[in-house]
Amino acid sequence: MRISFALLGAVFVSFILQMIAPGYTEMFYLDPSNLRIWQFVTSIFLHGGLMHLVFNSYALFAFGPMLESRLGRNNFLALFFAAGLFGNALYYLTILLGIIPPIAALGASGAIFGIFGGLVITDPEMRLLIFGIFPLKIRDAAIMWFALEFIGAFNPGSGIASAAHLGGLVVGYLFTKYYFKPKIQHDRYSWRNYQDRY
């Protein structure tokens, strides 16, 4: 079983608990006014609504297995959590620096952006449909996202944890750049066969 599908299942189970268990969301989202260390991890599996869940779940379902097949299960899992954790940490840093007010945050978006950052390394020519319309190579899309999220990180009224997206994207890119070892495609005939034939 793909670990990306297991993560997807955990996200869905957590969302159900958000709907039926009073206080569950407040206990586990990233709350700057009542911060608990576990919230840097648990908030990754929470979502602010159905559409938030759908967008992140679709990205994890569509792109997670692709990156997992390139990196392997353990490295993919490490990337997912590293991107999510660093994204949350960067978001919290913007609060400590007074860039944005102390607003609670939740969602897997930082980890999802980490997946996109990884795919820039493993599949740079892959094309995405931006807004479902405009085809763009993922490496070009990543540049666009980096610029937009960097600007958004300084916008306290956006309602989006852009710093978490930005942190996840950067970590996913750097992690994969270090750990990804592409398989060398050998020619049909080895050098010895080449000598034998000629």
Number of C-alpha atoms within 10 A of each C-alpha: 6 13 16 22 15 11 18 20 14 14 21 18 13 19 21 12 15 19 12 9 11 10 11 15 21 14 16 23 25 29 19 17 9 10 15 13 9 12 21 23 20 20 24 27 25 28 24 14 12 9 10 15 19 13 14 21 22 12 16 24 15 12 16 25 19 16 26 21 11 19 20 14 17 11 16 26 16 13 27 26 20 21 32 33 24 26 31 31 18 21 27 26 14 19 16 13 9 12 14 19 14 16 15 16 24 26 25 31 30 34 31 27 30 34 29 27 31 32 26 25 21 20 16 15 14 13 15 16 12 12 7 7 8 9 13 15 16 22 20 15 19 21 12 12 17 20 12 14 20 16 13 19 22 15 15 18 10 11 10 15 27 26 26 31 31 30 27 35 30 21 26 31 23 16 20 24 16 9 13 16 11 10 7 6 6 7 7 8 10 10 10 8 10 10 9 8 8 5
